[in-house]
Amino acid sequence: MKLIYTSLFYICLPLIILRLIWRGTFAPAYWQRLGERFGNSPELTRTSPVIWVHAVSVGEVEACRPLVKSLQITYPKHQLLITTMTPTGSERVKLLFADTIAHCYLPYDIPFAIKRFLKTNRPVFGVIMETEIWPNLLLTCEQQNIPLILANARMSDRSTKGYARFPKLTKMVLNSLRFIAAQGHPDRDNFHLLGADITNVHAIGNLKFETNLPASIVEQASAMRMVWDNDRPVWVAGSTHEGEEEMILHASKQVRAIFPNLLLIIVPRHPERFDRVTTLTHRTGFKTLRRSEQLPCSADIQVLVVDTMGELPLFYAACDVALVGGSLVPHGGHNILEPAALGRAVLVGPHFFNFNEITKQFIEAQAAIQVDGAEQLADNVIHLLEDAEQRAKMGEAGLKRIASSQGASARLTNLIKRHIVIHDP
């Protein structure tokens, strides 16, 4: 089965490269450092051994922050290397860690590229964030006696059905890991269903609960609101995907009938969609400003499209109501913890299977509201904008939920120390 998988990967490689080139037409950073995609990562200028963390993109880089801090304290004589798959993830690593952490792209899951990457970097162990299950990567690390951990791992019922179509390969790959640190018990049960040894799967909680937003962000947001006019209602739709903006703009027309001075802020998830979303807002009849224009957001601006990277937390901090995207369409949703950590009233669509357990916890705690479609979205935004007390109660409930769920990074570090023996260099 592994041979079939590898052969198919080689066959599909031209299509993968074409997709990379296509994405580069919208985000030129995809055309840079192409050699790293095939294992030609730069030699690290270090004399200390490497601990490697793989975080595919921005969300996973954010999630690994408490773990990276803990590893730096626990293994001060080791060099940390973070790999990502996207340029936005790469930029986030640089922004968060500057020169304290090395970075390169993880190569494609083809044997020669993986072996070249491992030979160059020689990690003493690796941590793979969330559900990046690449068979050649995991099995090659096992062959070379490089312990690997799947951390903050999630396995939805939908993903379980997908992996279950390849039972032998999935079981072999999962059991090549030193252990799996699952987000919750449903994830743990699903990994076990796929063949993972249950004694090596631990439900430790979600690292994303340990949000670490800059203290200055609320101050910056307050200053921004003063420029916009403090009395102006602000609704943010964050991390939106194809098909969602139409629903959001339709809902905003209904909200604007009650709140004519509404400012809607749309933050598309992917940079290659910035132009398309801006065109859509213009075509729908909204006076629109792009963040990159660096112009004042005057009272007549109806929609602000945030076409810059890394600023979503700032706009969550500046809003009254936050919709977390990827959930109005069957994408699976995004992390609701960022707006919740800022004490905001949070709305989600019906499709949050990628963050099922967390989102359900927040809905049950009345810290988030699920909406189905544009009509319910509009109704709930209107209700929340009219009721400051409910917004405050939702914000407080979210903060309590986060405070009671922290500690995953300490549990994960203890598991690493228990399962992996590392001698100081």
Phi, psi and omega in degrees: 000322178297320180297319179296315179302313182295319179298316179296323179296317178298319180297320182278351185304317177301323178292322179296318180293319178298320178295321178297317179296318180298316179296328179293338177292334179261327180228090187304341180299338177293340180274352184268152175055042182297329180302327180295333178293343180244022173092000180274061180281149182294146176295133178283133177275083184208158174247354182260155180292160189255134165252130189247133176236127177254123179228108195302317183210199190303312183300319181287326176297316177299317183294330184276357183305309180295327178293315180300315178300317180294320179294322179297323178287319184286324183235068187294342182265008180250150175270132176263135177240127174249130174252147174227175175249342185242150175299326179295323175296319178299314179297324180292322177300314180297319182294318186279324190243351179051233184266005182281345183231138173277154180218144165205170176279145173284134180289165175299157187278059175241139191307314185294324181290318179297315181296321178296317179298314181292324179294320181292318190259335176045058181292145176281330168198165182228151176239119178259120183279133172066237191238049176271082184260093179255110188305311183295321178299309185293318183287326177293320177298320178296317180298326182265013177058038174257107181297133178238144179237136171263114188246150183054036191284137175234147178215096181289164177300323180295315179294323179301317179297322179294311180294331182294346177287344179234066192297318184292312181295316181299314180298316181297317182292315181297323181277359172279345181282148178293316170197166178242124176258096185277154180291320184210177182293323175299321177296316179302315180297321180291322175298320178295319178301328181276000174111359178291141177297118186299334179289344179254012177242121185240132175269106188247359185098180187252125178300334184292344175294339182269058180295145184225068182280144180301141180298333184282351189294323179292321177298314179298319181294320179297319178296321179296317180297324179296321178294319180286335189104113184303333183276356182281125178290138184233127178239127179251132171249106187258146176057049183280155181237170178309131179095344181274323185298325178301315179294319182294317180292323176297315179296322183294332176296320178291321179295320183294336177295331178265322181238083186296341180263018180303137169250116175262127178247121179249128180240094180298147183291321187244135183302328183293351180259359183303311183296317183298317181293318179298317177301318180298315181295321177296314183297329181280354173100012181265137173286120193239144173235139173264139180303322183293345178289341177055040177251157178299141177273087187287171186297336182273355177285126182261326180228129173251119176264118180274101182253037175236164184256146172083007184255001183304316179303323179298318182284329171299318181295335184266000187258168172264322182226137181239125170260127178266118187285183185075003185244345175279339175241162186286052175271331179114357176083170176232179187291123180272358188289330183297306177294328179295322180293343178262009176073028183265152172286127189245135174243144175224153174279187184281346187256081181238034186295338177288339180228044190301307186294313181299312184297318178298320178301318182289323178295315179296327179277004182058033176259352178212156179235132175270135178237147179243096176090175188294323183294312178295324178300311180299314181302317183286324176297316178300311182300316182290323178293331178280339188239087181296329180294318178294321177302316180295319180296318178297317178299316179295319179297322178294317179296321177294319180297319179294313182300323183280353186245009183275168178115000183296324183294322178294318178295320180294316179298319178297321177295320178299314180296327180285323187265339184233122179265121180237129178264139178300140180293000000 
